Amino acid sequence: MAKEQPPRREQTWIPLRNRNESNTKMKLTRCGKITLGITVMVIAAVIIGLIVHFITYGQTPLYYHISFKVNNIDYDSKFEKQYSQKYMDLNEKIVSLINETFHGSKLRRQYVRSHVVQVSQAKGKVIVHSVLKFTFCCKNKAAKCRDRIETILHQMLNGETGCLHIDSSSLKVSEMEMPTAENLLNICCGHRRITFSGNRIAGGMDAEVGEWPWQASLRENGVHRCGATLISNNWLVTAAHCFIKDSDPRQWSVSFGLLLNDPQLQRKIKNIIIHEDYHYPAHDNDIALVKLASPVLYTSNIRRVCLPEANYTFPPNSDVVVTGWGTLKFDGTIPNILQKAAVKIIDNKTCNKAEVYGGVITPGMLCAGFLKGRVDACQGDSGGPLVTADSKGTWFLVGIVSWGNECALPNKPGVYTRVTYYRNWIMSKTGL
């Protein structure tokens, strides 16, 4: 992986690949010819039959928004943050109650999942808003199913609900369209549908679909220049130096997905906000915000990362992951598949040693990698995310790929913009 750097050789960036293995390419084996033609025809017929079956009789997902008042829980502003302990504890209780209710009902085979998407208040008490997903064989049953769902929920609320005292008269149930519902089901920051599978070894490797759903590609006139990180439906964060040559939003676009050449989703850019105190060629304040021309709806493969609070500390030697489409070696080629690599946070005191970066690392910067080199970001990775997961598996944005001496050299780890240092600045510009 590599960062898009200013045109000074000593400031160029670092790959997620083991430098000694950068020329290694995965080869696809050629399939041998199958001479048993009849067998092939039978297999093909079976596959076609299954496809026809699922198209004809496949289940159509249906979504419902439900809300109700919880009389014995006082509203707290911490409910506004979906990664707060209060929010997660309440979500766990509500989801457990709904799961138990429908798993014990006649709709147990149709019920898929539920999630608390918002917590509001009424006279100081909590109002829970949840989205429920079901599958049904026939779409025309939606209205009848809504009535059945509402009946089952009323029975739940009128019965034993454990430590939750729910006002049954406050229950409201309404149907939802799929895009809106899926957006809400995937609204929690820092969550992914698959688990990070990378070995913590030197070098990088191909990412998997949906593994890093907040990763985006910043493109200038359709050409990948930098990485970026999705932090809301409308906003991304990236590096200021990506826009040294051109900061006109009309020349830039954003794409999402695993492959550069086959993006899952693309958006135009409405506005680019570069930190007021960024002055090239200095590396301080290397942060910028990008506002999309139209919002993205979250899916299982496109989600936002969590932003840490300004006072949060990521200890030295913490495990972090850097991702991007940067070159696999200095002045190398850009891969089509998103790359990932596990590295370690290096404390600023060590990074400021004479043999490393000689005192130029400031409080707004953070080093990550290995002093032995070999694993790093590189040209084209600039602006991309450095992330870490907490004990519950929620991922937070630690840093933004900023600069470094070439790529993966000994005693020259990657230098990142420290997100906590600029957390208040992000809030001032986006309200997030």
Sequence and secondary structure as in RCSB ss.txt:
>XXXX:A:sequence
MAKEQPPRREQTWIPLRNRNESNTKMKLTRCGKITLGITVMVIAAVIIGLIVHFITYGQTPLYYHISFKVNNIDY
DSKFEKQYSQKYMDLNEKIVSLINETFHGSKLRRQYVRSHVVQVSQAKGKVIVHSVLKFTFCCKNKAAKCRDRIE
TILHQMLNGETGCLHIDSSSLKVSEMEMPTAENLLNICCGHRRITFSGNRIAGGMDAEVGEWPWQASLRENGVHR
CGATLISNNWLVTAAHCFIKDSDPRQWSVSFGLLLNDPQLQRKIKNIIIHEDYHYPAHDNDIALVKLASPVLYTS
NIRRVCLPEANYTFPPNSDVVVTGWGTLKFDGTIPNILQKAAVKIIDNKTCNKAEVYGGVITPGMLCAGFLKGRV
DACQGDSGGPLVTADSKGTWFLVGIVSWGNECALPNKPGVYTRVTYYRNWIMSKTGL
>XXXX:A:secstr
      S GGG    SS GGGTT             HHHHHHHHHHHHHHHHHHHHH  EEEEEEEEEEEEEEE 
 GGGGSTTSHHHHHHHHHHHHHHHHHHHTSTTTTTEEEEEEEEEEEETTEEEEEEEEEEEES GGGHHHHHHHHH
HHHHHHHHS  TT  EEEEEEEEEEE HHHHHHHHT STT  SS     SSSS EE  TTSSTTEEEEEETTEEE
EEEEE SSSEEEE GGGGSS   GGGEEEEESSBSSS SEEEEEEEEEE TT  TT  TT  EEEEESS     S
S    B   TT    TT EEEEEE   SSTT    SB EEEEEEEE HHHHTSTTTTTT   TTEEEEE TT S 
   TT TT EEEEE TTS EEEEEEEEE STTT TT  EEEEETGGGHHHHHHHH  
